[in-house]
Amino acid sequence: MVKRSYDMSRRSRAVDAAREQASSAAYQLLADPACHELSLDAVARAAGVTRATLYNQFGSRSELLVAIFRDLAQRMKAERIYAAMRLPEPMQALNATLRESTRAYTREQRVIRKLFAFAALDGEVQSEIARSERTRRQSLAHLATRLAETGQIGVKVEEATALLASVTSFQAFEAWAFDAGPRITEQRLLQLAYAGLGISKGKEGVA
């Protein structure tokens, strides 16, 4: 019985290691500027496994892309964004959220862009991105409520939530980062946020 448990544990670790190896190989391919498509054959070659092994691990290309998207949260250091949203002072939380979002997108811009492009033709990836966006919007709704309670914004909570979801989105980052580095992009997005929220001069907080 002990030997059987040990063998099962060893097989489980081997499966996890193989899955991590394949996921990492797929990520590296997406991060390569020369990669414009992601085939299972290419991932299998990069990971040093067979196509059958890859299918056993993920079942489909869609599941592999979903796994990569889920792993992105750690690569982007998304926990810093959510920590920023929870800062005690709401205006500081707003500024920090924009800053950390910009930094996160800058770290993984190429991979995120490709995953969003794949999602346009892949329902599973699209659903996973939509789920992530709902979670992000819920957290931003709490920040919008806190901002409204301070009396420092000129719009209702629902409008503030929608505005925050827009300016902290990857799409907004892409639109405003086309000719600038992260710091200037952050400043542009902050200006949009202040204008949209109706924040009066002198109440911007600490950027």
N, C-alpha and C positions, 0 to 999 in steps of 0.2 A: 504493500500500500504506500509506504514512504517513497519507494523508488518510482512508482507510478505518478505520484504527486510531483516528484522532482522532474520527471520527464515532461509532464504537462506544463510545468512552470518554465522549463527550458524552451519548449516549443513556443510557448506564448511570448517569451522574450525575443525569440528568433523572428516571430511574425511581426512583433512591434518594431524590431530593428529594421526588417525588410521594408515595412511600410514607411518608416521615417526616411530610409535611404531613397526610396522612390519619390516621396514627396519633396525631399530636398533637391533631388536631381531635376524634378519638374520645375521647381522654383528657380533654380539656376538657369534653366533654359529660358524661362519667361523673362528673367532679368537681363538676358543677353539681347542687345539692340538688334542683332541679326535675326532673332527668332520672331517670326510673324504668325506662326501656327504652332500648335502643340499636339503632336500625334503620340499615341501610346507606344508606337515603335521607337520613336526618338527618345522618349522617356525611359523605356526599357534599356536601350543601348547606353544612355547616360548613367543609369543606375546600376548597370552590370547585372541585370536580371532578365529573365525571359518574358515575353509578352504574356504568357499564361500566368506567370507569377504575379504580374501587374494586375491582371484581371482578377486573380484570387484576392488580391489586397483591396482593390477598389471597385471592381465590378464593371466600371465604365469610365470613359473619359470625363463625363460630367461629375461623377463622384470624386475623381481625382482633383478636378478644378475646385470643387466645393471644399475639399480638404485643404487645398492651398489657400483659399480665401479665409478659412477659419484660422489657419496658422498665421495669417498676416497680422492679426491683432497683436500677437506677441512681437513680431518683427517690427511693427510700427510703433511699439511701446504705447499701445492704446490706453493702457492703464493710467498713463499720465494725463490723457485728455479727460477721463472720468474723474480723476483726482482734482483736476483744475476746476471742473464744474461744481465740485463740492467745497471749494474754498469758502471760508466763513463770510467774507465780504463780497456781495453779489457783483459789484462792478469789477473787482479784481478777478473774480471767477470768470466773468465774461472775457476780459482781456487775456487771461491765461488760457482759456479754452480756445480762443482764436490762435494764440501763439502755438500751443501744443498740437492743434489740428494741422496747422501749416507745416510744422516740423515733421509730423507723422507722414503727411502726404509727400513731402519732399524726400523722405527716406525711401519710400516704396512707389514713387510715381509711375515708373515704367511698368511694374508688375500690376499695379491697380488698374492702370489704363487698359492693359491687355485683358485683364479679367472682366472689366466692364464691357469691353468690345465682344468678348466671347459670350457674355450673358445675353447680348442682344439676340443670339441664335440658340441659346441653351436655356430651357425653362428651369432646370434644376439650379443652375448657377444664379439665374435671375431671382428665383424664390429665396435663395440663401442671402443674396444681397438685400432683398426687400425685408427679410427678417431682421438683418443687422441694422438696416435703416430705421425700422420701427423701434428697436431698442435704443438707438441713438436719439431718436426724436423724443422718446419718453423721458430720457435723462435731461434733454434740453428743455422739456416742458417744466421740470422742477426748477431749473435755473430761471426760466422766463417768469415763473410764479414769484420767485424770490426777488427778481428785479422789479416786478410790478409792485410788490409789497413795500419797496423802498420809496415809491413815488417818483423814481428817477427816469421812467420811460413814459412816452406819450401814447402808447398803444395798448390794446387789451392783451391778455395772456395768450389767447389763441393766435393772434397776429404776431406776437413776439416769438412764440414757438416756431411758427412757420418761417419767420425771418431768420431766426438762429439756425434752423435746419438747413436753410438755403445757403447762408454765408459760410457755414462750416462744412459744407458738402465738398466732395472731391471735384464735382463739376465746377463749382465756384472757384476752387483753388486752381484748376486747370485754366479757366478763363482768364484769371488775373495774374497767373504766373508765367504767361507766355513770353514776356520780355523782361522778367525781373527775377531776382533772387528771393529767398524765403522771407527776409526781413521786410523788403518793400511790399511783397505780396501780403504779408501779415498786416502791414499798415493800411493797405488798400481795403482789405476785408474788414478791418476795424472801422474804417471810415464809413463803409457801407452799413455796417451794423449800427453805428451810432446814428446815422441819418435815418435808417429804417425804423429804429426804435424810438426816435424822437428825443434822443438824449440832448439836453441843453448844454451849452458851453459852460465849462467849469464843473461838470458832474461826470466827466469821463473816467475818473479813477486813475489808477496807476497802470500805465501800459507796460 
